[in-house]
Amino acid sequence: MHAFIFWVIDIVRQWGYPGIFILMFLESTFVPVPSELVMPPAGFLVSQGEMRFVVVVLLGTIGNIFGALFNYYLALWLGRPLILRYGKYVFLKAEKFEKVEKFLVTHGEIGTFTGRLILGVRHYISFPAGLARMNLFRFALYTGLGAGIWDTILTVIGWVAGNNKDLIMKYYREVSAGLAIACVIILSVYVYWHRHLRASVQAAVMD
């Protein structure tokens, strides 16, 4: 882990801002490049004055959006049977895909937003969105909002923790737990509001 962090730092330092875009593009596809091992090193370089915070977060977020769109169109091209058949070779197991698909179908756009903040979901949320032909603008918008928040948090962690891998992982676990709770609250409020609104509309129609 320590060697990998320094390797990422070297890549970002040598490739500059395009390196952040490329790595975060890959992070949003099925390629296993963890964002928590990309953005904190970039945040460390921000703390050293070698990069600008806003540009790092912006390029990371744009990379996430383009990577998500890659998965979106890949799902359209391959179709559900091929994804379920060959997904296991890129860590996309059928049972996990079906859970993510149900999550997206149930919660729609809010599911896309919160899905970008949940470990184990953010990498795969684009596939069911593509299969469902979710509105492309809304998909990119909610993906960008969720990814932007996540990338900002990770960059701040790197800024504060520096290249201390133990401190990075400590902050990462704490933030991940907090975001998981926040997502549950957001989804609960959304579901309650949606049901309440639908009940009010039905009552008004019946009256």
LINDA-V700610 format. One record per residue. PSI is psi in radians with two decimals (* if undefined). NEAR is the number of other ideal C-beta (glycine too) atoms within 10 Angstrom. Layout:
psi: <PSI & PSI>
near: <NEAR & NEAR>
This chain:
psi: <-0.79 & -0.78 & -0.66 & -0.72 & -0.78 & -0.56 & -0.77 & -0.72 & -0.74 & -0.72 & -0.84 & -0.68 & -0.69 & -0.73 & -0.33 & -2.64 & -0.64 & -0.54 & -0.68 & -0.80 & -0.83 & -0.82 & -0.69 & -0.45 & -0.85 & -0.63 & -0.55 & -0.16 & -2.83 & 0.01 & 2.22 & 1.29 & 1.72 & 2.27 & -0.51 & -0.15 & 0.13 & -0.95 & -0.68 & -0.75 & -0.63 & -0.67 & -0.62 & -0.73 & -0.53 & -0.76 & -0.42 & -0.02 & 0.21 & -0.26 & 2.89 & 2.35 & -0.88 & -0.73 & -0.70 & -0.87 & -0.73 & -0.82 & -0.62 & -0.75 & -0.77 & -0.70 & -0.72 & -0.76 & -0.81 & -0.65 & -0.69 & -0.69 & -0.59 & -0.84 & -0.68 & -0.89 & -0.50 & -0.70 & -0.71 & -0.70 & -0.76 & -0.72 & 2.84 & -0.78 & -0.77 & -0.62 & -0.77 & -0.53 & -0.76 & -0.05 & -0.49 & -0.40 & -0.24 & 0.59 & 0.42 & 1.48 & 2.62 & -0.76 & -0.65 & -0.72 & -0.75 & -0.63 & -0.77 & -0.69 & -0.78 & -0.70 & -0.79 & -0.76 & -0.68 & -0.72 & -0.11 & -2.25 & -0.64 & -0.49 & -0.63 & -0.75 & -0.94 & -0.51 & -0.54 & -0.24 & 0.00 & 2.19 & 2.34 & -0.14 & -0.66 & -0.53 & -0.36 & -0.11 & -0.43 & -0.52 & -0.95 & -0.50 & -0.71 & -0.75 & -0.63 & -0.06 & 0.82 & 2.51 & 2.16 & -0.72 & -0.79 & -0.66 & -0.84 & -0.67 & -0.90 & -0.55 & -0.78 & -0.69 & -0.84 & -0.79 & -0.67 & -0.73 & -0.82 & -0.79 & -0.63 & -0.79 & -0.80 & -0.64 & -0.69 & -0.71 & -0.79 & -0.61 & -0.74 & -0.77 & -0.31 & -2.38 & 0.39 & 1.76 & -0.63 & -0.72 & -0.65 & -0.83 & -0.59 & -0.88 & -0.67 & -0.79 & -0.74 & -0.78 & -0.73 & -0.75 & -0.75 & -0.70 & -0.64 & -0.76 & -0.75 & -0.70 & -0.68 & -0.75 & -0.79 & -0.81 & -0.68 & -0.78 & -0.73 & -0.83 & -0.76 & -0.82 & -0.73 & -0.79 & -0.71 & -0.74 & -0.74 & -0.70 & -0.68 & -0.68 & -0.74 & -0.70 & -0.68 & -0.66 & -0.74 & -0.57 & *>
near: <10 & 10 & 8 & 12 & 19 & 13 & 12 & 22 & 20 & 12 & 16 & 24 & 16 & 8 & 13 & 15 & 16 & 11 & 19 & 30 & 20 & 19 & 26 & 26 & 22 & 17 & 25 & 26 & 19 & 18 & 14 & 10 & 17 & 15 & 23 & 20 & 20 & 28 & 29 & 30 & 27 & 30 & 27 & 26 & 21 & 20 & 16 & 13 & 7 & 13 & 21 & 12 & 15 & 11 & 14 & 25 & 25 & 17 & 23 & 29 & 24 & 18 & 25 & 26 & 20 & 17 & 26 & 30 & 20 & 18 & 22 & 24 & 13 & 16 & 20 & 13 & 10 & 17 & 12 & 15 & 8 & 12 & 23 & 18 & 12 & 11 & 19 & 12 & 8 & 14 & 12 & 18 & 13 & 12 & 8 & 16 & 19 & 12 & 15 & 24 & 20 & 12 & 20 & 24 & 13 & 11 & 18 & 18 & 18 & 19 & 25 & 26 & 24 & 24 & 25 & 29 & 21 & 19 & 13 & 10 & 18 & 23 & 27 & 25 & 29 & 29 & 26 & 26 & 31 & 25 & 19 & 15 & 11 & 21 & 13 & 13 & 8 & 14 & 22 & 17 & 15 & 24 & 28 & 18 & 16 & 25 & 27 & 18 & 17 & 24 & 29 & 19 & 22 & 27 & 27 & 18 & 23 & 27 & 19 & 15 & 20 & 16 & 17 & 16 & 17 & 10 & 14 & 24 & 16 & 13 & 20 & 19 & 11 & 11 & 17 & 16 & 10 & 11 & 20 & 14 & 10 & 13 & 20 & 12 & 10 & 16 & 17 & 10 & 11 & 17 & 13 & 10 & 10 & 13 & 10 & 10 & 10 & 10 & 10 & 10 & 10 & 10 & 9 & 8 & 7 & 6 & 5>
